């Protein structure tokens, strides 16, 4: 499989290079990796599995930076697009890294940002079987409001019927969405608005339940975590999902709809150099690791020199228990390694095994591979903080419209995100229009724009309790 993957990656890279050459473009090609950094084309071809799920990893990394900048280093990153929804845990300002990468039903033993697939996105098809219970997904349909057949309603159609989109600006066919939701609601004995409201509630609760499960698997509580939303649809549904899972506040980064791309561009360039160890705990000494690390460091230093930037080098060791499928990767001190540190690494591996299987391993622990990870400094500067200005957002007001929230239509202010400034405060209900996404501030929530142009939404009751 490795040889086939390398051949496929090389074929694609050759095609891209040829296409650029035909257009008389000779760029330096860099490829995003599933660890939310970038590497050169040659290294990507040699380890093609490392580029799996790179864009979702980039989104999680960018969400982590936005959460930390907003003052919430512990959070959940949630990305909802048309086709799918994904999430990742953030601790201490960093997206959690797993030692395994999921590719469908297959598990590849390589580190990656731990992004979990939650289900379909806004294109999720909605059904109501004979029991009359609304079910969202797992299949997808092209929404009627963008030219779909209207055979089944989708979550996007429901939001269009509720006027949660600036439909005229997006060119949505709201009448088509109205028709499909009217037919769907009639079969359930309700009008189209009530049916649409039910669809959004069911979808938000399903996503919230998945977020609670992901957090619980890592002994986390969503009530103690902020929720960073991205993708074209995450900002529309962030408040509803937060209400269902207790997370908060809801943070919408600037350019939330293209957060994955920004994450890949603003991450450092990285490459890994590896050397085999192949010794058990009793056979391996600190000097073995130090000698191996010296050679790897020389290669990493040479790569950083070629890049012409500063950077850092970290070391990790891969370990496994023989005759089991358990493998993990552990950080190794870059300097001053002692023989006692090997015992400490073995203890960490034993703890990880016990957490996973509920018992201690009865097989020898083998140290298989030492890795040097060289990361060049990112070339994209962080967004500078703005000084906080007036709370009044009216200079950014576009219009007043009618949007449907639980209970009926309400007068809703629509704001231009590009004209908002740090310090602006916006009570719900409101819609904030970005070039790549629409933010819905639901009734009972208020939004503020922070110094980094994040829109931070919080339930009014929670904000009052925090101020008390």
CORGITA-V301002 format. One record per residue. RES is the residue in one small letter. SS is DSSP state (2 for helix, 1 for strand, 0 for the rest). PSI is psi in whole degrees, 0 to 359 (none if undefined). OMEGA is omega in degrees with one decimal (none if undefined). Layout:
res ss psi omega
RES SS PSI OMEGA
RES SS PSI OMEGA
This chain:
res ss psi omega
x 0 321 -179.7
x 2 316 179.5
x 2 320 178.7
x 2 318 179.8
x 2 320 177.6
x 2 318 -179.9
x 2 318 179.7
x 2 318 179.6
x 2 318 179.6
x 2 321 179.4
x 2 315 -179.8
x 2 317 -179.6
x 2 319 178.2
x 2 319 179.7
x 2 318 179.1
x 2 314 -179.7
x 2 319 179.6
x 2 318 179.4
x 2 319 177.8
x 2 321 179.1
x 2 321 178.7
x 2 331 177.5
x 0 9 179.4
x 0 41 175.9
x 0 128 -179.7
x 0 72 -177.3
x 0 167 169.5
x 0 111 -172.4
x 0 129 173.8
x 1 145 -174.0
x 1 133 179.6
x 1 148 -179.5
x 0 164 -178.0
x 0 357 172.7
x 0 12 175.8
x 0 34 170.2
x 0 183 -176.7
x 1 157 177.2
x 1 165 178.1
x 1 161 -175.5
x 2 320 -178.6
x 2 315 -180.0
x 2 325 179.2
x 2 321 178.7
x 2 324 179.9
x 2 333 179.7
x 0 68 -173.5
x 2 335 179.8
x 2 339 -178.4
x 2 349 -179.8
x 2 5 177.2
x 0 141 175.6
x 0 34 -175.9
x 2 322 -176.1
x 2 319 177.9
x 2 325 176.4
x 2 319 177.9
x 2 320 178.0
x 2 319 179.5
x 2 320 179.4
x 2 318 178.3
x 2 322 177.3
x 2 321 178.7
x 2 318 178.9
x 2 320 179.1
x 2 319 179.6
x 2 317 179.8
x 2 319 179.1
x 2 328 179.5
x 0 354 179.0
x 0 18 -179.0
x 0 81 -175.2
x 0 344 178.3
x 0 120 -171.4
x 1 177 169.3
x 1 130 174.0
x 1 128 -179.5
x 1 121 179.4
x 1 120 177.8
x 1 119 175.2
x 0 202 177.4
x 0 317 -173.1
x 0 327 -174.6
x 0 165 175.8
x 1 137 -178.7
x 1 156 -179.1
x 1 157 177.6
x 1 144 176.7
x 1 143 178.6
x 1 127 177.4
x 1 132 178.4
x 0 39 174.9
x 0 9 -179.5
x 1 138 174.0
x 1 138 -176.4
x 0 136 179.4
x 1 133 175.9
x 1 156 176.8
x 0 2 -179.3
x 0 150 176.7
x 1 125 179.7
x 1 131 175.5
x 1 91 -172.5
x 0 234 178.7
x 0 351 -178.0
x 1 147 176.5
x 1 121 -180.0
x 1 132 -175.0
x 0 68 176.8
x 0 146 -179.8
x 0 146 176.4
x 1 161 170.5
x 1 133 -173.4
x 0 78 179.5
x 0 129 -179.4
x 1 134 177.2
x 1 128 -176.3
x 1 338 -176.2
x 1 194 -178.4
x 0 163 178.3
x 0 219 -174.9
x 0 340 179.8
x 0 9 179.5
x 1 128 179.0
x 1 145 -176.7
x 1 133 177.6
x 1 163 173.4
x 1 90 -178.5
x 0 187 -174.0
x 0 336 179.7
x 0 353 176.6
x 0 8 -180.0
x 0 128 -179.4
x 1 129 177.9
x 1 132 -178.7
x 1 122 -179.9
x 1 186 4.1
x 1 352 -178.9
x 1 167 179.8
x 1 153 175.6
x 0 154 170.0
x 0 124 -175.7
x 0 145 178.3
x 2 328 -176.4
x 2 351 175.3
x 2 28 173.4
x 0 11 178.1
x 0 173 -174.9
x 0 335 -176.1
x 0 12 179.1
x 0 317 175.7
x 0 144 175.0
x 0 161 176.2
x 1 171 177.0
x 2 322 178.5
x 2 319 176.6
x 2 318 -180.0
x 2 317 179.5
x 2 325 177.2
x 2 318 178.0
x 2 325 179.7
x 0 359 179.6
x 0 36 176.8
x 0 348 174.1
x 0 151 165.0
x 0 78 -166.1
x 2 320 -178.0
x 2 327 179.9
x 2 331 -177.7
x 2 353 179.9
x 0 31 -179.1
x 0 146 176.9
x 0 86 -176.4
x 2 327 -179.9
x 2 324 177.4
x 2 320 176.9
x 2 319 177.4
x 2 316 -176.9
x 2 313 -177.6
x 2 325 178.4
x 2 329 176.7
x 2 317 178.7
x 2 316 179.9
x 2 314 -178.4
x 2 324 -179.7
x 2 321 179.2
x 2 340 -179.8
x 2 1 179.1
x 0 33 179.7
x 0 161 179.1
x 0 172 -173.2
x 2 327 -178.5
x 2 318 177.6
x 2 320 177.7
x 2 316 179.9
x 2 319 178.7
x 2 320 178.5
x 2 321 179.0
x 2 313 -179.6
x 2 319 179.6
x 2 315 -179.1
x 2 317 -179.6
x 2 315 -179.4
x 2 321 179.3
x 2 324 178.4
x 2 315 178.5
x 2 317 179.6
x 2 319 178.2
x 2 320 177.2
x 2 321 177.7
x 2 319 177.2
x 2 318 180.0
x 2 317 179.8
x 2 317 179.7
x 2 317 -177.5
x 2 326 179.0
x 2 336 178.8
x 0 22 178.2
x 0 37 177.2
x 0 159 178.6
x 0 122 -178.2
x 2 334 179.5
x 2 344 179.8
x 2 9 -174.3
x 0 144 169.9
x 1 163 179.1
x 1 114 179.4
x 1 119 -173.9
x 1 140 179.4
x 1 188 -173.6
x 2 173 -178.9
x 2 337 -173.8
x 2 341 -178.9
x 2 315 -179.3
x 2 336 177.0
x 2 327 -171.1
x 2 0 -173.7
x 2 314 -178.2
x 2 315 -179.3
x 2 319 179.8
x 2 318 179.3
x 2 321 178.6
x 2 324 -176.6
x 2 331 -177.5
x 2 356 175.7
x 0 3 -179.6
x 0 158 176.0
x 0 160 -1.0
x 0 174 176.5
x 1 125 -176.6
x 1 124 176.4
x 1 108 179.8
x 0 159 172.5
x 0 140 -177.4
x 0 44 -176.2
x 2 330 -177.1
x 2 339 179.1
x 2 34 -175.9
x 2 325 -179.3
x 2 317 179.9
x 2 316 179.7
x 2 323 179.1
x 2 318 178.4
x 2 321 -177.4
x 2 326 -174.4
x 2 358 176.7
x 0 159 177.3
x 0 161 174.5
x 1 140 -172.4
x 1 153 174.4
x 1 151 -179.8
x 1 140 172.9
x 1 134 -173.2
x 1 152 175.2
x 1 142 -177.4
x 1 142 173.3
x 1 301 173.8
x 1 39 179.3
x 1 150 177.9
x 1 172 -179.1
x 0 319 -178.4
x 0 336 -177.8
x 0 331 -171.4
x 0 139 175.6
x 0 163 178.4
x 2 323 -179.0
x 2 328 176.7
x 2 315 -179.4
x 2 318 -178.9
x 2 316 179.3
x 2 318 178.8
x 2 318 -178.8
x 2 328 -179.3
x 2 315 178.2
x 2 320 179.6
x 2 322 179.3
x 2 321 179.4
x 2 318 178.2
x 2 319 179.7
x 2 319 177.6
x 2 319 179.7
x 2 321 178.9
x 2 316 178.2
x 2 322 177.8
x 2 319 177.9
x 2 326 179.3
x 2 337 178.5
x 0 23 178.3
x 0 166 171.0
x 0 178 179.5
x 1 192 -179.8
x 1 158 179.9
x 1 125 177.3
x 1 154 -179.1
x 1 140 174.7
x 1 149 178.5
x 1 134 176.7
x 1 133 179.3
x 1 158 176.6
x 1 156 169.5
x 1 127 -176.8
x 0 145 178.8
x 0 26 172.2
x 0 167 176.6
x 0 13 -178.5
x 0 126 173.8
x 1 147 175.1
x 1 166 -179.7
x 1 133 -174.2
x 1 141 177.8
x 1 139 -179.3
x 1 135 176.9
x 0 137 -177.8
x 0 332 -177.5
x 0 159 173.5
x 0 28 -178.5
x 0 134 178.5
x 0 162 177.9
x 2 329 178.9
x 2 334 178.6
x 2 331 178.6
x 2 319 176.4
x 2 323 178.6
x 2 321 176.9
x 2 319 178.0
x 2 322 178.5
x 2 321 177.6
x 2 320 178.3
x 2 319 179.6
x 2 321 178.3
x 2 318 179.2
x 2 320 178.7
x 2 316 -178.3
x 2 323 177.0
x 2 324 -176.0
x 2 319 -172.5
x 2 351 178.8
x 0 13 178.7
x 0 165 179.8
x 0 149 -179.7
x 0 146 177.2
x 0 20 179.3
x 0 157 178.4
x 0 144 175.9
x 1 127 -179.1
x 1 131 172.4
x 1 109 -169.0
x 1 314 -170.3
x 1 139 171.4
x 1 134 -177.9
x 1 138 170.2
x 1 122 -179.9
x 1 111 179.1
x 1 128 -178.6
x 1 119 177.5
x 1 154 179.3
x 0 139 179.1
x 0 146 -178.3
x 0 347 -178.2
x 0 122 -178.3
x 0 151 176.9
x 0 150 179.0
x 0 125 -178.5
x 0 149 179.3
x 0 142 176.0
x 0 154 174.2
x 0 144 -177.3
x 0 131 -178.2
x 0 217 -176.0
x 0 152 177.0
x 0 335 -174.7
x 1 119 -178.1
x 0 5 -171.6
x 2 330 175.7
x 2 341 179.7
x 2 3 -176.7
x 1 129 177.3
x 1 314 -176.1
x 1 170 168.0
x 1 135 -178.8
x 1 179 176.6
x 1 121 176.8
x 1 146 -176.1
x 1 122 170.9
x 1 175 -176.4
x 0 121 179.2
x 0 341 177.6
x 1 185 179.4
x 1 143 178.7
x 1 149 174.0
x 1 125 -171.1
x 1 128 178.0
x 1 138 178.7
x 1 125 -175.3
x 1 151 174.0
x 1 114 -176.9
x 2 326 -177.7
x 2 339 -178.0
x 2 358 175.0
x 0 153 179.3
x 0 162 -178.1
x 0 132 -179.4
x 0 341 178.6
x 0 141 178.1
x 1 133 -172.6
x 1 114 176.0
x 1 148 175.8
x 0 157 3.1
x 0 143 179.5
x 1 155 171.9
x 1 134 178.2
x 1 118 -171.7
x 1 117 170.3
x 0 167 179.7
x 0 332 -173.3
x 0 3 -178.6
x 0 162 174.1
x 1 132 -179.4
x 1 128 177.3
x 1 117 173.1
x 1 105 -172.2
x 0 162 175.9
x 0 140 -176.9
x 0 355 175.4
x 1 156 171.9
x 1 154 -179.4
x 1 151 172.0
x 1 151 178.5
x 1 123 -176.6
x 0 184 -173.8
x 0 342 -179.7
x 0 15 179.5
x 0 17 168.4
x 0 142 169.7
x 1 117 -175.2
x 1 117 -177.8
x 1 137 -176.5
x 1 142 174.9
x 1 136 -177.1
x 2 321 -179.2
x 2 319 179.0
x 2 321 178.8
x 2 321 178.7
x 2 319 179.2
x 2 324 179.0
x 2 323 -179.9
x 2 336 -176.2
x 0 none none
